[in-house]
Amino acid sequence: MDDYHFVLPDGQIAQTPAEPRTSARLLDATGPVAHRVVADLPRLLREGDLLVVNESRVIPARLQLRKATGGAVEVLLLESTREGGREWEALVRPSRRVAPGTRLLGDDEEVVEVGGYLEGGRREVVLLDGDVAERLGAVPLPPYIHTPLEDPDRYQTVYAARPGSVAAPTAGLHLDADLLDKCVAAGAGIAKVDLAVGLDTFRPVEGALDDHVMHSERFIVPDETLAACARAERVIAIGTTTVRALESAARGAHAGRTDLFIRPGFDFKVVDVLLTNFHMPRSTLLVLLAAFCGPRWRELYDIALAEGYRFLSFGDCMLVSRAAA
């Protein structure tokens, strides 16, 4: 993993999103490096291109609750264990002080029952009130963002539809409806996938790359999306989560769970161009980028760091073509 290390200054970790969305900087690496803004994207497209976006919606998963005795407990919902149900995996803090069977209060009513222990410090929880997240929850921002978000919708893409993610597919945060219309006018199509982004997307790789166990995520790639990809001149994935969904579907089932670990040597079957934010050192997202564009990633990151590009979820982005096999 030392091959995927670089020094990221704290001052280049974006704390607030660009306003407007399309004003974020865009490092165009589809040819000779050029410095642009996201609003320039339509003129970089051509007839027959297909933009594929992840329409997963971030749920208000962070719940500030309390025990009947008054002690504060935070519950961070991670993933529903039954489709449409009230059973979830969650992080509970402080977990050791919350015994299985404890019922937690929100306002003055019991809303969550904490169950048993799971791997990775997770807990089983049951939502006694199925609407508790919508009523009392807050959007869980990544741990490296310390500035409160004034508008929670800025951590949602404009096309977010199906709730399920606890982290945003952040490359899509740069797009708005007007920009998408201009992309269509430029001759590009728009297609959608759904991949529920989990908190493990932020987890750095510990130890050797070959020993890393990739987290799994729920995904759906509609048949019409794959058909559109097959017809497209270029498939342009908006974000790494879209890449994982498309490349997983190209290898088997079009829905279910994927633990696909994309790393150097990977044979890309679908995606030709990637729009992605700048990622954390030693992360699986950075490894995916290295697999996609080859060793050039380090040159591009050196340029981004030297030119003051903003990194991570609310940061700027890059547009890069797939390296030749």
C-alpha positions in Angstrom: 0.0 0.0 0.0 3.0 2.3 0.2 2.5 2.7 -3.6 -0.8 4.4 -2.9 0.4 6.9 -0.3 0.8 10.6 -0.6 0.7 13.5 1.8 -2.7 15.3 1.8 -2.5 18.7 3.6 -5.5 19.3 5.9 -6.0 22.6 4.1 -6.9 20.8 0.9 -9.7 18.7 2.4 -12.8 20.5 1.3 -15.1 21.4 4.2 -18.0 22.9 2.2 -19.3 22.1 -1.3 -18.7 24.4 -4.2 -21.5 26.9 -5.0 -23.0 26.5 -7.5 -22.4 22.8 -7.9 -21.0 23.1 -11.4 -18.4 25.7 -10.3 -16.1 23.0 -8.8 -12.8 22.6 -10.6 -12.3 19.9 -13.1 -8.9 18.4 -14.0 -9.4 17.2 -17.5 -7.1 14.3 -18.2 -8.8 12.8 -21.2 -5.9 14.2 -23.2 -3.2 16.7 -22.3 -4.0 18.0 -18.8 -6.3 21.0 -18.8 -7.8 22.9 -15.9 -11.5 23.5 -16.3 -14.7 23.6 -14.2 -17.5 21.1 -14.2 -19.7 23.5 -16.2 -17.4 22.8 -19.1 -18.3 19.1 -19.2 -20.9 19.3 -22.0 -18.4 20.6 -24.5 -16.1 17.7 -23.7 -18.8 15.2 -24.8 -19.6 14.0 -28.2 -22.5 12.3 -30.0 -22.9 8.7 -28.7 -21.5 9.2 -25.3 -23.4 7.8 -22.3 -23.2 9.3 -18.8 -24.1 6.7 -16.1 -25.0 8.0 -12.7 -25.7 6.4 -9.3 -29.1 7.4 -8.2 -28.8 6.1 -4.6 -30.1 8.5 -2.0 -28.4 9.2 1.4 -30.6 8.4 4.3 -30.7 10.6 7.5 -28.9 7.8 9.3 -27.4 9.5 12.4 -29.8 9.4 15.4 -29.1 11.2 18.7 -31.0 9.2 21.3 -30.9 8.5 25.0 -31.5 5.7 27.4 -34.3 5.8 29.9 -31.7 6.6 32.6 -30.8 9.7 30.6 -27.4 8.7 29.0 -26.9 9.9 25.5 -26.5 7.3 22.8 -25.7 7.8 19.1 -27.0 5.2 16.6 -25.7 5.3 13.1 -27.8 3.2 10.8 -25.6 1.3 8.3 -27.7 -1.1 6.3 -31.2 -2.6 6.4 -30.9 -6.4 6.9 -34.4 -7.0 5.4 -35.7 -5.1 2.4 -38.4 -2.7 3.6 -38.0 -3.9 7.1 -37.1 -2.3 10.4 -34.1 -4.5 11.2 -30.7 -2.8 10.7 -27.0 -3.1 11.2 -25.7 0.0 13.0 -22.9 1.5 15.0 -23.9 2.4 18.5 -21.8 4.7 20.7 -21.0 4.1 23.5 -21.7 0.5 22.6 -20.3 -1.1 25.7 -22.8 0.8 27.9 -25.8 -0.3 25.9 -26.8 -3.8 26.8 -28.8 -6.0 24.3 -32.5 -5.3 24.7 -32.0 -1.7 25.7 -34.7 0.6 24.3 -33.7 4.1 23.3 -35.8 7.2 23.4 -36.2 10.0 20.9 -38.1 12.9 22.2 -40.2 11.1 24.8 -41.0 7.8 23.1 -39.1 4.6 22.6 -37.9 4.5 19.0 -35.0 2.0 18.7 -34.2 -1.3 20.4 -30.5 -2.3 20.4 -29.8 -6.0 19.9 -26.8 -8.2 19.8 -23.2 -7.7 18.7 -21.9 -8.2 15.2 -18.5 -8.3 13.5 -16.6 -5.0 13.2 -18.1 -3.4 16.2 -21.6 -3.3 14.7 -24.9 -3.9 16.5 -28.3 -5.3 15.5 -31.0 -2.7 16.0 -34.7 -2.6 15.4 -36.6 0.5 14.6 -39.7 0.6 16.8 -40.9 3.6 14.8 -40.4 3.0 11.1 -40.2 6.7 10.4 -37.7 7.6 13.1 -34.8 8.3 10.7 -36.9 10.7 8.7 -38.2 12.4 11.8 -35.1 12.6 14.0 -32.1 11.6 11.9 -29.4 13.7 10.4 -27.3 13.1 7.3 -24.0 11.4 8.3 -21.2 13.5 6.9 -17.8 11.8 6.5 -15.5 12.0 9.6 -13.1 14.4 7.9 -15.7 17.1 7.4 -15.9 19.3 10.5 -18.0 22.2 9.2 -21.8 21.9 9.7 -23.7 21.6 6.4 -26.3 24.4 6.2 -28.4 22.7 3.5 -28.6 18.8 3.9 -29.6 18.6 0.2 -26.1 19.5 -0.8 -25.0 16.1 0.3 -27.5 14.6 -2.2 -27.2 14.4 -5.9 -30.0 16.2 -7.8 -31.1 12.8 -9.2 -31.1 10.9 -5.9 -34.1 8.6 -5.8 -33.9 5.3 -3.9 -32.9 5.7 -0.2 -30.2 3.3 1.0 -26.7 5.0 1.2 -25.0 6.3 4.3 -22.5 8.2 2.2 -23.1 10.2 -1.0 -21.8 9.1 -4.4 -19.8 12.3 -4.3 -18.8 12.8 -8.0 -22.4 13.3 -8.8 -22.7 16.2 -6.3 -21.1 18.4 -9.0 -24.0 17.9 -11.5 -27.3 19.8 -11.7 -30.4 19.5 -13.8 -29.3 22.3 -16.2 -25.9 20.7 -16.8 -27.5 17.3 -17.5 -29.8 18.9 -20.0 -26.7 20.5 -21.7 -25.0 17.1 -21.8 -28.0 15.6 -23.6 -28.1 18.6 -26.0 -24.4 17.8 -26.7 -25.4 14.3 -27.9 -24.9 12.3 -24.7 -27.4 9.9 -23.1 -28.1 9.5 -19.4 -28.5 6.1 -17.7 -28.8 5.1 -14.1 -27.6 2.5 -11.6 -28.3 2.1 -7.9 -25.4 1.2 -5.6 -25.9 1.7 -1.8 -22.7 3.4 -0.6 -21.6 2.2 2.8 -19.3 3.8 5.4 -16.6 1.2 4.6 -15.9 3.3 1.4 -13.9 5.6 3.7 -12.0 2.8 5.4 -8.2 2.8 4.6 -6.6 -0.5 3.5 -4.7 -1.9 6.5 -1.8 -4.2 5.7 -1.1 -5.7 2.3 -3.4 -5.0 -0.6 -3.8 -8.7 -1.4 -5.0 -9.4 2.1 -7.7 -6.7 2.1 -11.3 -8.0 2.3 -13.5 -5.7 0.2 -16.8 -4.6 1.7 -20.0 -5.6 -0.1 -22.8 -3.3 -1.2 -26.3 -3.7 -2.6 -26.6 -2.8 -6.3 -29.0 -2.8 -9.2 -28.1 -2.2 -12.8 -31.3 -2.1 -15.0 -31.2 -4.1 -18.2 -31.8 -0.9 -20.2 -28.7 0.6 -18.7 -26.5 -2.3 -19.8 -28.1 -2.2 -23.3 -27.4 1.6 -23.5 -23.8 0.9 -22.5 -23.5 -1.7 -25.3 -24.7 0.9 -27.8 -22.6 3.8 -26.6 -19.5 5.2 -28.2 -18.0 5.9 -24.8 -19.4 5.0 -21.3 -18.6 7.8 -18.9 -19.1 6.7 -15.3 -20.0 9.4 -12.8 -18.1 8.2 -9.7 -16.3 5.0 -8.5 -19.6 3.5 -7.2 -21.0 3.6 -10.7 -17.9 1.8 -12.0 -18.3 -0.9 -9.4 -22.0 -1.4 -10.3 -21.4 -1.6 -14.0 -18.4 -3.8 -13.9 -20.1 -6.1 -11.4 -23.1 -6.4 -13.7 -20.8 -7.2 -16.6 -19.6 -10.3 -14.7 -22.8 -11.9 -13.5 -26.0 -10.9 -11.8 -27.4 -7.4 -12.5 -28.6 -7.0 -8.9 -27.8 -8.2 -5.5 -24.6 -7.6 -3.6 -21.1 -6.9 -4.9 -17.7 -7.2 -3.2 -15.8 -6.5 -6.5 -12.3 -5.2 -5.6 -11.0 -3.3 -8.6 -7.2 -3.0 -8.5 -4.4 -2.9 -11.0 -4.6 -5.7 -13.5 -8.4 -5.5 -13.6 -10.0 -6.0 -17.0 -12.6 -3.3 -17.5 -15.4 -4.4 -19.7 -17.8 -1.4 -19.7 -16.4 2.0 -18.5 -14.3 4.1 -20.9 -14.1 7.4 -19.0 -14.4 8.2 -15.3 -15.5 11.5 -13.5 -14.3 11.2 -9.9 -13.3 13.2 -6.9 -9.8 13.2 -5.5 -9.5 10.4 -2.9 -7.9 9.6 0.4 -4.4 8.1 0.4 -4.3 4.3 0.8 -8.0 3.9 0.1 -9.7 1.3 -2.2 -11.0 4.2 -4.2 -7.5 5.4 -5.0 -6.6 1.8 -5.9 -9.6 1.7 -8.3 -8.4 4.9 -10.0 -4.9 3.4 -10.4 -6.4 0.3 -12.0 -8.4 2.5 -14.4 -5.8 5.1 -15.6 -2.5 3.3 -14.7 0.5 4.9 -13.0 -0.5 8.3 -14.4 -2.7 8.7 -11.4 0.3 9.9 -9.3 1.2 12.6 -11.9 -2.3 13.8 -11.9 -2.5 13.9 -8.1 0.8 15.8 -7.9 -0.7 18.4 -10.3 -3.9 18.6 -8.3 -2.0 19.1 -5.0 0.3 21.7 -6.6 -2.5 23.6 -8.2 -4.6 23.7 -5.0 -7.4 21.4 -6.0 -9.8 20.5 -3.1 -9.9 16.8 -2.1 -12.5 14.3 -0.9 -16.3 14.4 -0.7 -16.9 18.2 -1.2 -13.8 18.7 -3.2 -13.1 19.1 -6.9 -12.9 16.4 -9.5 -11.1 14.9 -12.5 -12.1 13.4 -15.8 -9.8 10.6 -16.9 -9.8 8.1 -19.7 -9.1 4.4 -19.2 -5.5 3.3 -19.8 -4.9 1.0 -22.7 -4.9 -2.7 -21.6 
